[in-house]
Amino acid sequence: MTELFLRDELARAWQQKDPFDCVVALEGEVFRAREGRRTLRFSLNGRSYFLKHHRGVGWGEVLKNLCQLRLPIVSALAEVRAIEAVTAAGLHTMTVAGYGEKGINPAKIHSFVITDDLADTLSLEEAGLLWQQDPPEPVFKRTLLDNVVRMAKVMHAAGINHRDFYLCHFLMSRTNWLANEGDVPLYLIDLHRAQVRERVPWRWLVKDMSGLFYSAMDIGLTKADLLRAMANYSGKPWRQTLQEDQRFWLAVRGRAEKLYRKDKQQEAPRWI
């Protein structure tokens, strides 16, 4: 079974060629190359794109995930569906320029997704490192924080959980950054592990929010900033959410601190 979509400029460039062969031959700046997958930035006819290319994960990976009661990611089209869901929720993300999938053996599916390069952007992880050296204006920090939390709330309300929900997966325009503009489009990327369903289970909400708070622990947020974020996410005053949603926020804190200790090899700052 084969599924294929190519936007006009790709269809013209690869006319009368096998798109899967064209994808195999693509060269560029490689960001990841392992486990039958590669991610790279490439240029075609003066335009820049990102490619995620899957050549089959193998039965070992499939069985490992099934034994852990997780659905294995066997195709790049999983990210296409997530991009569609995030876009339908009214959030900014990558723009798909092409995708394809062929094969029925889950361990050997050949697939790809091509997205427009989000050029001249920086991740909020990079922004946080800059904040450590040059603290932001309070209004800029507040509006940007509100923007991130709003995206989390909208995404979860739409039944989407990211599973790698860290500041490094939010991109913003460098122009907006330099102008200290926080209430601007933020682009959510790396959706290949995202799950889409009618309602996000509690444990996946905890995983997403703990990842987000963990990745923000060293960028100079105050207790007031964190309480504001919790209030905005819950839609309740911070005292009310601390009381009514205590189990959730303690679970978020515990998981975030565990991630911090594992990654930084030191105790995490306490924030509730």
ABEGO torsion letter per residue (X at the ends): XBBBBBBAAAAAAABGBBAAAAAAABBEBBABBBGGBBBBBBBBGGBBBBBBBBAEAEAAAAAAAAAAGBBBBABAAAAAAAAAAAAAAGBBBBBBABBBBBEABAAABBBBBBBBBBBGBBBAAAAAAAAAABBBBAAAAAAAAAAAAAAAAAAAAAGBBAGBBBAAABBBBAAAAAAGBABBBBBBBGAAABBBBABBBAAAAAAAAAAAAAAAAAAGBBAAAAAAAAAAAAGBBAAAAAAAAAAAAAAAAAAAAAAAAAAAGBBBBBAX
